[in-house]
Amino acid sequence: MNSLRFKALQEAIARQPIDVELPSNRVSDFFGINVFSYDVMQKYLSESVFKTLKAAIDSNTSIDRPTADEVAIAMKTWALDKGVTHYTHWFQPLTGATAEKHDVFLDVVDGKAIERFGGGQLVQQEPDASSFPSGGIRSTFEARGYTGWDPSSPAFIFGKTLCIPTIYISYTGEALDYKTPLLKALNALNKAAVPVCNYFDKNVKKVIATLGWEQEYFLVDEILFSARPDLVHSGRALFGANPAKGQQLEDHYFGSIPERVNEFMRDFETESYKLGIPIKTRHNEVAPNQYEVAPIFEEANIAVDHNQLLMDLMDKVARRHHLRVLFYEKPFAGVNGSGKHNNWSMATGSGKNLLSPGKTPETNLQFLTFFVNTIKAVYDNADILRASIASAGNEHRLGANEAPPAIISVFIGEQLTKVLDGFEKKVKGGKSSEKKSIKLDIGHIPELTLDNTDRNRTSPFAFTGNKFEFRAVGSSANCAQAMLVLNAIVADQLTKFKAEVDGLIKKSTSTEDAIIQTLRSYITASANIRFEGNNYSKEWVKEAAKRGLPNIQTTPEALEAFVTNKAIKLFETQSIFSKREQEARHEIQAEIYTKKIQIESRIMADMALTQIIPAALKYQNLLITNVKGIKDIFTTSRSLAGVEVKSKALAESMQDGGRYEDIADSQIAMIKEISERVSIIRNRTEQMIEERKKANKIEDAAAKATAYCHNVKACFDEIRYHADKLEMLVDDSIWPFPKYRELLFIK
C-alpha cells in the first residue's frame, strides 16, 4: 500500500470545520477598519491637508512633498495606534503576484531608538529592478528601480504591516508593473470620454471605469495537495483519470456549501471586509470543489488592487483551514476550469453609468454613443483584446465548452440588436420594450420581472444590462492586463469618434446629426463582431472565419498582437506604452509562457519516470508472480489443494501445460498492456525531454515559446493518456498519488 497517499486520505477525511467568529453580526461595524480611508484621514490629518489630498486624488494631480510629509506622519500614527510595526510599498510586478519589502518604523538618533516614517519613505522606495521581469529593460548590473505611492488606492494594514499601494518603474522610467499602464489607460479613457460626454452634458468633468470581477477557484485539502507534486509546483494536475462521477449530474452548482468550506469563506470574507474589499456573493460553481466569490463594483484601479489582495488573503486563510486554493485556469481535466469575469462599465464623476440604456435605449443617444463605440473598439482591436487574456493556463480553458472560445465576439441581446438595426436603417424607434413579468399562476409567489434579453454565457464579451462582461479573463490573471487593454482601445476609439463628429460639425452639420451619422457608420462597420448564437458550436467557427474574425488558438501566436504596428501606434498615441515597453512586455509574457510549460514538462517527466512507471511495474510483477503460480499449479497436478477437479475442460487444461495461458488470459493481457503503455510513456517522455533541450537553445523569446508550445507541450497529451489508463489498471493500493475522486470530493 502507498503509505503517503493513504495516510493523506485518512487525515483529510478526518478534518473538522474550524469555527469562525465574526467581530460583529453587522459587517458595517468593522468594514474598512484596516484601511487608511477618508474617514481615517479626516481624523489624523489637518483639515487643509485633507482637502488638498482629496482634491489631488479627485482631479488626478500630483501631491507636493509638504503634503506627503504630513500624510506620512498621519499614516504612521494611525498604524502605530493599531499595533503595526512595519511598512512596505505594495506593488504588482510582472510576475503575476504582488511584491513587498518590509521595513520597521525605526531610526536611531544619538543612540536612541525612535519611530520614524516621513514623506520620503511614503512617496518613493527602491527595490532591485534587475530581479524582476523587465524584458531586457534592466540588466543584472542595472539594478535600480523605483516604487512610487499611488494615493488613489488607499493604504491598508495586513497583519502587522502598513501596506502602501505603489507603481513600479525602472531607473529610466519604463513601467515594470501592471498598475502603471493601467493608471495611464484610465487617464486616457477619462481624457477621451469627458469631451464626448460634453456633447450631452457640459457639466461632466470626469469619467471613470468601473470593474466588478468574479473570482472562481478550486479548494483541495492541503495534505492531498502536498501529495501531488504537479499541484504543488504547477498548480494543475498533469495526470489523473476522470472519476466515475464528475459534474455530469449538475448538482454542485449553487448547491449547499459544505460546512468546512463555508467556514473558510466566512473567514476570508471577514478579513476582506476589514480591508475594505466589498465582497457581496459566494456560491458553489459547476465543478466539484469549485467556488466563486464576487464583490460590489468599484473604480477599476481599486478593484484590481482588491482582487490581487484578495487572492493573497484567500491563500493565507485557506492554510488556517488546512486547505489550498487553486487559481489555475484548468487544474483538473474533464471538469470545468476557472475564470475571472470582468464586468466593466464607465461612469461620470457624479456616478451616472454611461452604459445604462434607460427605459428608451433607442432614443438615449448618450448611451448609444458609448455602447456603439465600445463595440467598434472591440471589433477593430479583437486581436489585442485576445492577447490580453493569453496565458499558459487559459489555453486549456478557452473554447472548452465551459468558457468563451478564442474568437472574440460581442453579444448584445435581442432588444439592443433591434435598436441598433433600426438606428442603422434610420427607422424611428417604436414603443419602448417595457420589462415584462412572468405569470406562473401560483397565487402566493410574487410577480417575477422578465429582463429585456437573455444571457449568453458562451460569449467572450457580452452586454448584460448596464455593463459589458469580459468572460474570457483567466482566474489566475491580474485583471489589470485585460483592463488596461480594454480601457485603452475604448479611449482610442472615443478619440477617433470625437474627431469625426467635430469634422462633420465644421461642415455645418448639427451636433446631434453628426453623432447619429458617425454612429450609423460604426454600426455597419462593426456588424461582423456581433453574434447572438452559440459560441461553442462548430458552425460559429466557420461563420467567424467567413466574417474575417481572428481565431487565435495558442498563447505565443496571440501575444504577437502586442507588437504589431497597429498596437504600438495605439498605445503610443494614448501615452500608455512606448515601443520599447511593448516589446519588453511581449518578451516577458513569452518567457513566462515558456517557463510554465518548461516546469510542467519537468514535473511530468519526474512523475512519469520515478513514480508512475515504477508503480505500474510493481503491479506488473505481482501479475507475473500470479501467472507463474497458475502455471506451477496447472502443470503439476490434476487436483487443487487435494480436491479432484470435476470439470472436464479444466482437467484437460491442467493436463496440458501449454494451456495454462487460457486460465491466466486476463492477467497476461494486463501484463502486456502495462508493458506497452510503459514503453509509450517512456519513449514520449524522452522525446519531450529532447524537444525541451532543443527549445532551450533558441535565443529569441517568442520563437522559444512557439517551440515549447508546438514541440514540448505537444507530448503532454499522449503521456498523460497512457498514464491515466495505467491508473485505471494498477492496483489502487499501489497508485502513488491522490486520485481525482479524492481531490474533488473530499471536502
C-alpha positions in Angstrom: 0.0 0.0 0.0 1.2 3.5 -0.8 1.6 4.9 2.7 1.9 8.6 1.8 -1.4 8.6 -0.2 -3.4 6.6 2.3 -2.1 8.5 5.3 -3.1 11.7 3.5 -6.6 10.3 2.8 -7.1 9.3 6.4 -6.1 12.7 7.6 -8.1 14.6 5.0 -11.3 12.5 5.8 -10.9 13.2 9.5 -10.8 17.0 9.1 -13.4 19.0 11.0 -14.7 22.6 10.2 -12.9 25.3 12.1 -15.4 27.7 13.6 -15.1 31.3 12.7 -16.4 34.1 15.0 -17.3 37.4 13.4 -16.3 40.6 15.1 -19.9 41.7 14.8 -23.1 40.5 13.1 -23.2 43.8 11.2 -20.5 44.0 8.6 -20.8 47.8 8.7 -19.3 47.7 12.2 -15.9 46.5 11.0 -15.9 47.2 7.3 -12.7 49.1 6.3 -11.2 49.2 9.9 -7.8 48.4 8.5 -7.9 51.0 5.7 -6.5 54.5 5.7 -9.8 55.7 4.4 -11.2 59.3 4.0 -12.8 58.9 7.5 -9.4 58.0 9.0 -7.7 60.8 7.1 -10.1 63.3 8.5 -9.3 62.1 12.0 -5.5 62.1 11.6 -4.9 65.0 9.1 -5.4 68.7 9.4 -8.4 70.0 7.5 -6.3 71.8 4.9 -4.1 68.8 4.1 -7.1 66.5 3.9 -8.8 68.8 1.4 -5.5 69.1 -0.6 -5.1 65.4 -0.7 -8.7 64.6 -1.6 -8.7 67.3 -4.3 -5.4 65.8 -5.8 -6.9 62.3 -5.9 -10.2 63.5 -7.4 -8.5 65.7 -10.0 -5.6 63.3 -10.7 -3.0 65.9 -9.9 0.4 65.4 -8.2 0.9 65.9 -4.4 3.6 68.2 -3.1 6.2 67.0 -0.6 4.9 69.0 2.4 1.5 67.4 1.9 3.2 64.0 1.6 5.2 64.6 4.8 2.0 65.3 6.8 0.2 62.3 5.3 3.2 60.0 6.2 3.1 61.2 9.8 -0.7 60.6 9.9 -0.3 57.1 8.4 2.4 56.2 10.9 0.4 57.5 13.9 -2.7 55.6 12.7 -0.7 52.4 12.1 1.1 52.5 15.4 -2.2 53.0 17.2 -3.3 49.8 15.6 -0.2 47.8 16.7 1.6 47.9 13.4 5.4 47.6 13.5 6.5 47.7 9.8 5.6 49.3 6.5 6.0 48.3 2.9 5.5 49.5 -0.7 3.0 47.0 -2.1 3.3 46.7 -5.9 2.4 44.4 -8.7 5.5 43.3 -10.8 5.1 41.3 -14.0 5.5 38.0 -12.1 1.7 37.8 -11.7 2.0 38.1 -7.9 2.3 41.1 -5.6 5.6 42.1 -4.1 6.6 43.7 -0.8 9.7 44.6 1.3 9.0 45.2 4.9 10.8 48.0 6.9 10.4 48.8 10.5 9.2 52.2 11.8 12.6 52.7 13.3 15.5 55.1 13.3 18.4 55.6 15.8 19.3 59.1 16.7 22.2 59.6 19.1 21.9 56.1 20.2 18.2 56.4 20.9 15.5 54.4 19.0 12.6 56.4 17.7 9.7 55.6 15.4 10.1 57.4 12.1 8.3 57.5 8.8 8.4 60.6 6.5 7.2 61.7 3.2 10.4 60.4 1.5 9.6 56.8 2.6 5.9 57.2 1.7 6.4 58.6 -1.8 9.4 56.5 -3.1 11.3 53.3 -2.4 14.0 51.5 -4.3 13.6 47.7 -5.0 16.0 45.8 -7.1 14.8 46.2 -10.7 17.1 43.5 -12.1 15.5 40.8 -10.1 12.0 41.2 -11.5 10.9 40.6 -15.2 11.9 43.5 -17.3 12.2 42.2 -20.9 15.7 43.4 -21.3 15.0 46.9 -20.0 17.1 46.2 -16.9 20.3 44.1 -16.9 21.8 42.3 -13.8 24.3 45.2 -13.4 21.5 47.8 -13.8 19.6 47.2 -10.6 17.9 50.5 -9.8 14.2 50.8 -10.0 11.6 52.8 -8.1 8.2 52.3 -6.5 6.0 55.3 -6.2 3.0 56.0 -4.0 -0.5 55.7 -5.6 -2.7 57.9 -3.4 -5.8 57.0 -5.3 -5.6 53.5 -3.8 -5.8 53.7 0.0 -3.1 52.2 2.2 -4.1 49.3 4.4 -2.9 47.2 7.2 -2.2 43.5 6.5 -1.2 41.6 9.6 1.2 43.9 11.4 2.4 45.8 8.3 1.2 49.0 6.8 0.9 48.4 3.0 1.1 51.3 0.6 -0.1 50.6 -3.0 2.5 51.8 -5.4 3.6 51.8 -9.1 6.9 50.2 -10.1 9.2 51.7 -12.8 12.7 51.4 -14.0 15.5 53.9 -13.4 14.9 55.0 -17.0 11.2 55.5 -16.4 9.7 52.4 -18.1 6.8 50.6 -16.4 7.7 47.3 -14.8 4.4 46.5 -13.3 0.6 46.2 -14.0 -0.5 49.3 -12.1 1.4 52.0 -14.0 0.0 51.3 -17.5 -3.5 50.7 -16.0 -3.4 54.1 -14.4 -2.3 55.6 -17.8 -5.1 53.8 -19.6 -7.7 55.0 -17.1 -6.4 58.5 -17.5 -6.6 58.1 -21.3 -10.2 57.0 -21.0 -11.0 60.0 -18.9 -9.4 62.4 -21.3 -11.2 60.8 -24.3 -14.6 60.3 -22.6 -15.2 63.6 -21.0 -15.3 65.6 -24.3 -17.7 63.1 -25.7 -19.9 63.4 -22.6 -19.8 67.2 -23.0 -21.8 66.7 -26.2 -24.7 65.8 -23.9 -23.8 67.4 -20.6 -21.3 70.3 -20.3 -21.0 69.7 -16.5 -19.2 66.4 -16.8 -15.6 66.8 -15.7 -14.6 63.3 -15.0 -15.2 59.8 -16.3 -14.0 56.6 -14.6 -14.0 52.9 -15.5 -15.8 50.6 -13.1 -15.0 46.9 -12.6 -16.7 44.1 -10.8 -14.7 40.8 -11.0 -16.0 37.3 -10.4 -13.2 35.2 -8.9 -13.5 31.4 -9.5 -11.3 28.9 -7.7 -10.9 25.3 -6.5 -10.2 24.1 -3.0 -8.2 21.0 -2.1 -7.3 19.6 1.3 -3.7 20.6 2.0 -2.4 17.2 2.7 -3.8 15.8 -0.6 -2.4 18.8 -2.3 1.1 18.1 -0.8 0.9 14.6 -2.0 0.6 15.8 -5.6 3.9 17.2 -6.9 2.1 18.6 -10.0 -0.3 20.6 -7.9 2.4 21.9 -5.7 4.8 23.0 -8.4 2.5 23.9 -11.4 -0.9 24.5 -9.9 -2.6 21.8 -12.0 -3.0 18.1 -12.1 -0.8 16.9 -15.0 -2.1 13.3 -14.6 -5.4 11.9 -13.4 -8.1 9.7 -14.7 -11.7 11.0 -14.7 -13.7 9.7 -11.8 -17.0 7.9 -12.3 -18.8 10.9 -11.0 -17.7 14.4 -12.1 -20.0 17.3 -12.8 -22.4 15.4 -15.1 -25.3 15.4 -12.5 -25.0 19.2 -12.4 -25.6 19.0 -8.6 -22.8 21.1 -7.4 -23.6 24.5 -9.0 -25.4 26.7 -6.4 -25.7 23.6 -4.2 -25.4 23.7 -0.4 -21.9 24.9 0.6 -20.0 22.3 2.6 -19.6 23.3 6.2 -15.8 23.3 6.2 -15.8 25.4 3.0 -18.4 27.8 4.4 -16.3 28.5 7.4 -13.3 29.2 5.2 -15.4 31.6 3.2 -16.7 33.4 6.3 -13.1 33.7 7.5 -11.6 35.3 4.4 -14.7 37.4 3.9 -14.3 38.8 7.4 -10.7 39.7 6.7 -11.7 41.2 3.3 -14.3 43.4 4.9 -11.6 44.7 7.4 -9.5 45.6 4.3 -12.4 47.4 2.6 -13.0 44.7 0.0 -16.8 44.8 -0.6 -17.4 41.0 -1.0 -21.0 40.5 -2.0 -21.5 37.0 -3.3 -20.3 33.4 -2.6 -21.5 30.2 -4.1 -20.6 26.7 -5.4 -19.5 26.7 -9.0 -20.1 23.9 -11.6 -17.3 21.6 -11.0 -16.9 19.6 -7.7 -14.9 21.6 -5.1 -15.1 24.7 -7.3 -16.4 28.0 -5.9 -16.9 31.7 -6.7 -16.6 35.0 -4.8 -17.6 38.4 -6.2 -17.6 41.9 -4.9 -19.7 45.1 -5.4 -18.4 47.2 -8.4 -15.6 49.7 -7.7 -13.4 52.1 -9.6 -11.2 49.9 -11.8 -7.8 50.7 -10.2 -9.1 50.0 -6.7 -11.0 46.9 -7.9 -7.8 45.5 -9.4 -5.8 46.1 -6.2 -8.6 44.4 -4.2 -8.6 41.4 -6.4 -4.8 40.9 -6.0 -5.1 41.5 -2.3 -8.0 39.0 -2.0 -6.1 36.2 -3.9 -3.2 36.6 -1.4 -5.6 36.7 1.5 -7.5 33.6 0.4 -4.3 31.7 0.1 -3.2 32.6 3.6 -6.7 32.0 5.2 -7.0 28.6 3.4 -4.0 27.3 5.2 -5.6 28.1 8.5 -8.4 25.7 7.4 -5.9 23.1 6.1 -7.0 23.9 2.6 -5.2 25.1 -0.5 -6.7 27.4 -3.1 -6.1 26.7 -6.8 -6.4 29.7 -9.0 -5.0 27.9 -12.1 -7.5 28.1 -15.0 -7.7 24.4 -15.6 -6.4 22.4 -12.6 -8.4 19.3 -13.4 -9.1 17.9 -16.9 -12.6 16.6 -17.5 -14.4 19.3 -15.4 -14.9 23.0 -15.8 -12.0 25.4 -15.4 -12.0 28.7 -13.6 -12.3 32.2 -15.0 -12.4 35.7 -13.6 -15.2 37.5 -15.5 -14.5 41.2 -15.7 -17.7 43.3 -15.6 -16.8 46.7 -17.0 -18.5 50.0 -17.4 -17.9 53.7 -17.5 -19.4 56.3 -15.1 -19.2 60.1 -14.7 -17.8 61.7 -11.7 -21.3 62.1 -10.3 -21.9 58.3 -10.6 -24.0 58.2 -13.8 -23.5 54.9 -15.6 -22.7 55.7 -19.3 -23.7 52.2 -20.3 -27.2 52.2 -18.8 -29.7 52.0 -21.6 -32.6 53.5 -19.6 -36.2 52.8 -20.4 -35.8 54.0 -24.0 -32.4 53.0 -25.4 -33.4 53.7 -28.9 -33.6 57.4 -28.1 -30.9 57.5 -25.5 -28.2 59.0 -27.7 -25.5 59.2 -24.9 -25.9 55.5 -24.1 -25.8 54.6 -27.8 -22.7 56.7 -28.3 -20.6 54.8 -25.6 -22.3 51.5 -26.4 -21.5 51.6 -30.1 -18.0 53.0 -29.6 -17.2 50.1 -27.3 -18.4 47.6 -29.8 -16.4 49.3 -32.5 -13.3 49.3 -30.3 -13.6 45.6 -29.7 -14.1 44.9 -33.4 -11.1 46.9 -34.5 -8.9 45.5 -31.8 -10.1 42.0 -31.2 -6.6 40.6 -31.7 -5.2 42.9 -28.9 -8.1 42.0 -26.6 -7.4 38.3 -27.2 -3.8 38.8 -26.4 -4.7 40.5 -23.1 -6.1 37.2 -21.8 -3.5 34.8 -23.3 -1.6 32.6 -20.9 -0.4 29.0 -20.5 -3.3 28.3 -18.1 -6.1 30.0 -20.1 -5.1 28.0 -23.2 -6.6 24.9 -21.5 -9.9 26.7 -20.7 -10.8 28.8 -23.8 -13.2 27.1 -26.1 -13.6 24.0 -23.9 -17.4 24.3 -23.7 -17.1 25.9 -20.4 -15.5 29.2 -21.3 -15.7 31.6 -24.3 -13.8 30.5 -27.4 -10.6 32.1 -28.6 -12.8 34.0 -31.2 -13.7 37.4 -29.8 -17.3 38.3 -30.5 -19.9 40.6 -28.8 -23.3 39.6 -27.6 -25.8 42.4 -27.0 -29.2 40.6 -26.9 -32.4 40.7 -28.9 -33.7 44.1 -27.8 -30.5 46.0 -28.4 -29.9 44.2 -31.7 -33.3 45.6 -32.8 -32.3 49.0 -31.5 -29.1 49.1 -33.5 -30.6 47.6 -36.6 -33.4 50.3 -36.5 -30.9 53.0 -35.8 -28.7 51.9 -38.7 -31.6 51.8 -41.1 -32.9 55.2 -39.9 -36.1 53.6 -38.6 -37.7 55.7 -35.9 -37.9 54.0 -32.6 -41.2 52.4 -31.8 -42.8 51.8 -28.5 -40.1 51.1 -25.9 -39.8 47.5 -24.7 -41.0 47.7 -21.2 -39.9 45.0 -18.8 -42.5 42.2 -18.7 -43.5 39.9 -15.9 -43.7 36.1 -15.8 -47.1 34.8 -15.0 -46.7 31.5 -13.1 -50.4 31.1 -12.0 -49.1 30.3 -8.4 -51.1 32.7 -6.2 -48.6 33.2 -3.3 -45.5 33.6 -5.5 -44.6 37.3 -6.1 -44.6 38.6 -9.7 -41.2 38.0 -11.3 -39.8 40.6 -13.7 -38.6 39.4 -17.1 -35.4 41.1 -18.4 -35.4 42.5 -21.9 -32.9 40.0 -23.1 -31.5 36.6 -22.2 -27.9 36.0 -21.1 -25.3 34.3 -23.4 -22.7 32.5 -21.2 -20.8 31.4 -24.3 -20.0 34.9 -25.4 -16.5 36.3 -24.6 -17.7 39.9 -24.4 -21.4 40.1 -23.5 -23.6 43.1 -22.7 -25.5 42.2 -19.5 -27.9 45.1 -18.9 -25.7 48.1 -17.9 -22.2 46.7 -18.4 -20.0 44.5 -20.6 -18.9 41.2 -19.2 -15.4 40.2 -20.5 -15.8 36.5 -19.7 -12.6 35.2 -21.2 -10.2 36.5 -18.5 -8.4 33.7 -16.7 -8.8 33.1 -12.9 -5.1 33.5 -12.1 -4.7 36.6 -14.1 -4.1 40.1 -12.9 -7.3 42.0 -14.0 -5.1 45.0 -14.9 -3.8 43.3 -18.1 -7.3 43.0 -19.6 -8.5 46.3 -18.1 -5.6 48.4 -19.4 -6.2 47.0 -22.9 -10.0 47.4 -22.8 -9.8 51.0 -21.5 -7.0 51.9 -24.0 -8.9 50.7 -27.0 -12.1 52.4 -25.9 -10.2 55.6 -25.2 -8.6 55.4 -28.7 -12.0 54.8 -30.3 -13.6 57.7 -28.4 -10.8 59.9 -29.6 -11.4 59.0 -33.2 -15.2 59.4 -32.7 -14.8 62.9 -31.3 -12.5 63.9 -34.3 -15.1 62.5 -36.8 -18.0 64.2 -35.2 -16.2 67.5 -34.9 -15.2 67.2 -38.5 -18.9 66.9 -39.5 -19.8 69.8 -37.2 -17.3 72.0 -39.0 -19.1 71.2 -42.2 -22.3 72.8 -40.7 -23.8 69.5 -39.6 -25.7 69.8 -36.3 -24.1 68.1 -33.3 -26.9 65.5 -33.0 -26.9 64.7 -36.7 -23.1 64.4 -36.7 -23.2 62.0 -33.8 -26.0 59.9 -35.5 -24.2 59.8 -38.8 -21.0 58.6 -37.2 -22.7 56.0 -35.0 -24.5 54.6 -38.0 -21.3 54.1 -39.9 -19.8 52.4 -36.8 -22.8 50.1 -36.5 -22.4 49.0 -40.1 -18.6 48.7 -39.9 -18.6 46.6 -36.7 -21.6 44.3 -37.5 -19.4 41.2 -38.0 -18.3 41.2 -34.4 -21.9 40.9 -33.1 -23.1 37.3 -32.6 -26.1 36.2 -30.7 -25.8 32.4 -31.0 -23.8 29.5 -29.5 -20.1 30.4 -29.5 -19.2 26.8 -28.7 -20.6 25.5 -32.0 -18.6 24.3 -34.9 -20.9 26.4 -37.1 -19.7 29.6 -35.4 -16.1 28.8 -36.1 -16.9 28.5 -39.8 -19.1 31.6 -39.7 -16.5 33.6 -37.8 -13.9 32.7 -40.5 -16.3 34.0 -43.2 -16.6 37.2 -41.2 -12.9 37.6 -41.0 -12.7 37.4 -37.2 -9.4 36.1 -35.8 -9.4 32.7 -34.2 -6.1 32.6 -32.4 -5.6 29.3 -30.6 -2.2 29.4 -28.9 -0.7 31.9 -26.5 2.6 32.5 -28.4 0.5 33.4 -31.5 -1.9 35.6 -29.6 0.9 37.6 -27.9 2.2 38.7 -31.3 -0.7 41.2 -31.4 1.0 43.3 -28.8 3.9 44.1 -31.1 2.1 44.8 -34.4 2.4 48.3 -35.8 -1.3 48.9 -35.0 -0.8 48.0 -31.3 2.4 50.0 -31.0 0.7 53.1 -32.6 -2.4 52.8 -30.4 -0.5 52.5 -27.1 1.9 55.3 -28.0 -0.9 57.6 -29.1 -2.7 57.1 -25.8 0.6 57.6 -23.9 0.3 54.2 -22.2 3.4 52.3 -23.5 6.4 53.2 -25.6 7.5 50.9 -28.3 10.3 49.7 -26.0 7.9 48.9 -23.2 5.6 46.9 -25.5 8.4 44.9 -26.9 9.7 44.2 -23.4 6.2 43.1 -22.2 5.9 40.8 -25.2 9.2 39.2 -24.3 8.3 38.9 -20.7 5.0 37.2 -21.4 6.6 34.8 -23.9 9.3 33.9 -21.3 6.6 33.3 -18.6 4.8 31.0 -21.0 8.0 29.1 -21.8 8.9 28.8 -18.1 5.5 27.5 -17.2 5.4 24.8 -19.9 9.1 24.0 -19.0 8.1 23.5 -15.4 5.1 21.3 -16.3 7.3 19.3 -18.6 9.9 18.6 -15.9 7.3 17.7 -13.4 5.6 15.4 -15.9 8.9 13.6 -16.7 9.7 13.3 -13.0 6.3 11.8 -12.0 6.2 9.5 -15.1 9.7 8.1 -14.8 10.1 7.9 -11.0 6.6 7.2 -9.7 4.0 6.2 -12.3 6.2 3.7 -14.2 7.6 2.1 -11.0 4.1 1.7 -9.7 3.0 0.1 -12.9 6.0 -2.2 -12.9 5.4 -3.2 -9.3 1.8 -4.2 -10.1 3.1 -5.9 -13.3 5.5 -8.0 -11.2 2.6 -9.1 -8.9 0.7 -10.2 -12.0 3.8 -12.1 -13.3 4.1 -13.8 -9.9 0.4 -14.7 -10.1 0.7 -16.1 -13.6 3.8 -18.1 -12.6 1.8 -19.6 -9.7 -1.0 -20.5 -12.0 1.4 -22.2 -14.3 3.0 -24.1 -11.5 -0.3 -25.3 -10.2 -1.8 -26.3 -13.5 1.2 -28.1 -14.9 2.0 -30.3 -11.8 -1.3 -31.7 -10.6 -4.9 -32.6 -11.6 -6.1 -31.7 -8.2 -6.3 -28.4 -6.4 -5.4 -28.5 -2.7 -6.1 -32.2 -2.7 -9.5 -31.9 -4.3 -10.1 -33.7 -7.5 -11.1 -31.4 -10.4 -14.6 -32.5 -11.8 -14.6 -30.1 -14.8 -13.5 -32.0 -17.9 -12.4 -28.8 -19.6 -10.4 -27.6 -16.6 -8.9 -31.1 -16.1 -7.8 -31.2 -19.7 -6.3 -27.7 -19.3 -4.4 -28.9 -16.2 -3.1 -31.9 -18.1 -1.8 -29.7 -20.9 0.9 -27.5 -19.6 0.6 -25.3 -22.6 -3.0 -24.3 -21.8 -2.4 -22.5 -18.6 -2.4 -19.3 -20.6 -6.2 -19.8 -21.1 -6.8 -19.6 -17.4 -4.4 -16.7 -16.9 -5.5 -14.9 -20.0 -6.7 -11.7 -18.2 -3.5 -11.4 -16.2 -1.3 -12.0 -19.3 -3.3 -9.4 -21.2 -2.8 -6.9 -18.4 0.9 -7.6 -18.3 1.2 -6.9 -22.0 -0.9 -3.8 -21.7 1.3 -2.4 -18.9 4.4 -3.1 -20.9 3.0 -1.4 -24.0 1.8 1.7 -22.1 5.0 2.0 -20.0 7.0 1.8 -23.2 5.0 4.6 -24.8 5.2 6.8 -21.7 9.0 6.3 -21.5 9.6 6.9 -25.2 7.4 10.0 -25.4 8.9 11.4 -22.2 12.4 11.0 -23.6 11.2 12.7 -26.8 9.7 15.5 -24.7 13.0 16.0 -22.9 14.9 16.1 -26.2 12.5 18.7 -27.6 12.9 20.7 -24.4 16.7 20.6 -24.9 16.3 21.8 -28.5 14.0 24.6 -27.5 16.3 25.8 -24.7 19.0 26.6 -27.3 16.7 29.1 -29.0 17.6 32.7 -28.0 14.6 34.6 -29.3 11.9 34.6 -26.5 8.9 34.4 -28.9 10.5 31.6 -31.0 11.3 29.7 -27.9 7.7 30.0 -26.7 6.5 28.7 -30.0 8.8 25.7 -29.8 7.6 24.9 -26.3 4.0 25.2 -27.4 4.2 23.1 -30.6 7.0 20.6 -29.7 7.3 20.2 -26.0 3.7 20.7 -24.9 2.6 18.5 -27.9 4.0 15.5 -26.0 1.8 16.1 -22.9 -1.5 14.6 -24.0 -0.1 11.2 -25.1 2.0 10.8 -22.0 -1.0 11.7 -19.8 -3.4 9.4 -21.8 -1.4 6.3 -21.2 -0.6 7.2 -17.6 -4.3 7.7 -16.9 -5.0 4.3 -18.4 -2.5 2.8 -16.1 -4.2 4.5 -13.1 -7.4 2.6 -14.1 -5.4 -0.6 -14.4 -3.0 -0.7 -11.5 -4.0 -1.9 -8.0 -5.4 1.1 -6.1 -3.3 0.4 -3.1 -0.1 0.8 -5.2 -1.0 4.0 -7.0 1.2 6.8 -5.7 -0.9 10.0 -5.9 -4.3 11.1 -4.6 -6.8 10.5 -7.4 -9.4 12.8 -8.9 -12.2 11.2 -6.9 -10.3 12.1 -3.7 -9.1 15.6 -4.7 -12.5 16.7 -5.9 -14.9 15.0 -3.4 -13.2 15.1 0.0 -14.4 18.4 1.4 
